[in-house]
């Protein structure tokens, strides 16, 4: 597997891995009809926006790494008590 693909499949690097997989799976199941998968695309887009804003905030506060690890993200989501996206 190419190195770039490995990085994108790493849950510590890609916070929206499940949303990405869901949209890809939807496209496969619906013969690549984008209209049928728009809900999945919207979830992925909102996920990216949310974690990007978290990353920017952490960078501004001097927290390293700027993207929380998978375990930290789980804690953040549990503390929110619902999915923000």
Beta strands, then each sheet from edge to edge (+ up, - down):
end
